[in-house]
């Protein structure tokens, strides 16, 4: 009786294992292909979103710089516009050795672990109202180097709302510099390699 039971049990287990099927090679290949397609779509987008998130630091810093520049101009009411423009245009704010803006506006600070360096461009000051217009360029790194991959801030509202986010242009930074700056507001066109 035990032998009969053992034989039936063995037959039952063999049938059970025969009925169980694993995934076929084709099914596994389809799953791998779907994952590869999703990764090919998602990874570049994720990289762009990371770059946009990184640009939150310069956006905040450029807002502070804009207020500090206006404060500097307001605190020199008797100064000639050309003197003020000369004093500020091309000045750099960075944690590197070249920090010429800090010498003009000592209250303007930059974090010790800042990931960007900043430079003022195209500053103009209205003769009667003393209103300033300027562009600030931020490039990744502790010292300022001319780079196509940058974040821009314009003091005046840009006319092309499709490219600019308010007064911020970060498309060229987010895609590594392949989107060249379209001239708008106070920021000139930035062809790759333009040194300013």
C-alpha positions in Angstrom: 0.0 0.0 0.0 2.8 2.4 0.8 4.4 1.6 -2.5 1.2 2.3 -4.4 0.8 5.6 -2.5 4.4 6.6 -3.2 4.0 5.8 -6.9 0.9 7.9 -7.1 2.5 10.7 -5.2 5.5 10.5 -7.6 3.1 10.6 -10.7 1.2 13.5 -9.2 4.4 15.5 -8.6 5.7 14.8 -12.1 2.4 15.9 -13.7 2.4 19.0 -11.5 6.0 20.0 -12.6 5.1 19.2 -16.3 2.1 21.6 -16.1 4.2 24.4 -14.7 5.7 26.6 -17.4 8.4 29.3 -17.1 8.6 32.4 -19.3 9.7 31.7 -22.9 12.7 33.5 -24.4 10.4 35.6 -26.6 8.4 36.8 -23.6 11.6 37.8 -21.7 12.9 39.6 -24.8 9.6 41.6 -25.1 9.9 42.7 -21.5 13.5 43.7 -21.9 12.6 45.7 -25.0 9.8 47.5 -23.3 12.1 48.4 -20.4 14.8 49.7 -22.8 12.3 51.9 -24.7 11.0 53.4 -21.4 14.6 54.0 -20.2 15.5 55.7 -23.6 12.6 58.1 -23.2 12.9 58.7 -19.4 16.7 59.1 -18.8 17.3 62.1 -21.0 14.2 63.8 -19.5 15.4 63.1 -16.0 18.8 64.5 -16.8 17.2 67.7 -18.0 15.0 68.0 -14.9 18.1 67.6 -12.7 19.8 70.4 -14.6 16.8 72.6 -14.2 16.7 71.9 -10.5 20.4 72.7 -10.2 19.7 76.1 -11.7 17.6 77.1 -8.7 20.8 78.3 -6.9 21.7 80.9 -9.6 18.1 82.1 -10.0 18.0 82.9 -6.3 21.5 84.5 -6.3 20.8 86.6 -9.4 17.7 88.0 -7.7 19.8 89.1 -4.7 22.4 90.5 -7.1 19.8 92.5 -8.9 18.6 94.1 -5.7 22.2 94.8 -4.6 23.0 96.5 -7.9 19.9 98.7 -7.7 20.9 99.5 -4.1 24.4 100.4 -5.2 23.1 102.8 -7.9 20.6 104.4 -5.5 23.3 104.9 -2.9 25.4 106.9 -5.4 22.9 109.6 -6.5 25.6 112.1 -7.4 27.7 109.7 -9.5 27.7 110.0 -13.2 25.9 107.2 -15.1 29.0 106.4 -17.1 31.1 106.0 -13.8 28.4 103.7 -12.4 28.3 101.6 -15.6 32.1 101.3 -15.6 32.1 100.4 -12.0 29.6 97.5 -12.4 29.8 96.3 -16.0 31.8 93.1 -16.4 32.2 92.6 -12.7 32.3 89.0 -11.4 30.9 87.4 -8.2 32.4 84.1 -7.4 34.1 82.1 -4.6 37.2 82.0 -6.9 40.1 84.4 -7.0 38.3 86.8 -9.4 35.6 88.4 -7.2 35.5 92.0 -8.5 31.8 92.6 -7.7 32.4 92.0 -4.0 34.9 94.9 -3.9 32.2 97.2 -5.3 29.3 95.9 -3.2 30.7 94.4 0.0 27.3 93.5 1.4 26.7 91.1 -1.5 27.7 87.6 -0.4 28.1 84.3 -2.0 28.0 80.9 -0.2 31.3 79.1 0.4 30.0 76.1 -1.4 28.4 78.0 -4.3 28.3 76.0 -7.5 28.1 79.0 -9.9 30.0 82.1 -10.7 28.2 85.3 -12.0 29.1 88.2 -14.3 27.2 91.4 -15.1 26.7 92.4 -18.7 25.3 95.2 -20.8 24.5 97.6 -17.9 22.8 100.8 -18.9 21.5 103.5 -16.5 18.8 106.0 -17.4 20.1 109.5 -17.2 17.0 111.0 -15.5 15.5 108.1 -13.5 18.7 106.3 -12.7 16.8 103.0 -13.5 19.3 100.3 -14.4 19.0 97.6 -17.0 21.4 94.7 -17.1 22.0 91.1 -17.8 23.6 88.6 -15.3 25.2 85.4 -16.6 25.8 82.4 -14.3 28.1 79.6 -15.3 28.7 76.4 -13.3 32.0 76.4 -11.4 33.7 78.3 -8.5 35.4 80.7 -10.9 33.9 82.5 -13.9 34.8 81.1 -17.3 33.0 82.0 -20.6 30.7 79.1 -21.4 27.7 78.5 -23.6 26.0 76.4 -20.9 24.7 79.2 -18.7 21.7 80.6 -16.8 20.7 84.2 -17.6 18.8 86.9 -15.7 17.4 90.0 -17.5 16.5 93.1 -15.6 13.7 94.0 -18.1 10.8 91.7 -19.0 11.6 89.7 -22.1 9.2 89.9 -25.1 9.6 86.3 -26.1 7.7 84.4 -23.4 8.1 81.0 -25.0 11.9 80.9 -24.3 12.2 83.0 -21.1 10.7 81.9 -17.7 9.8 85.4 -16.4 13.2 87.0 -16.3 15.2 83.8 -16.3 16.6 81.9 -19.3 18.0 78.4 -18.4 17.3 76.4 -21.6 21.0 76.5 -22.7 22.1 75.3 -19.3 19.5 72.5 -19.1 20.6 71.0 -22.4 24.3 71.6 -22.1 24.5 74.7 -24.3 23.0 73.4 -27.5 20.1 75.9 -27.1 21.8 79.2 -27.8 20.5 82.3 -26.1 18.1 84.3 -28.2 18.7 88.1 -27.6 16.0 89.4 -25.4 15.6 91.8 -22.5 19.1 93.0 -21.7 20.9 89.8 -22.6 22.7 89.7 -26.0 22.8 86.7 -28.2 25.2 84.1 -26.9 26.8 82.2 -29.7 28.8 79.2 -28.5 32.2 80.4 -27.4 31.2 84.0 -26.9 33.6 85.2 -24.2 31.6 87.6 -21.9 
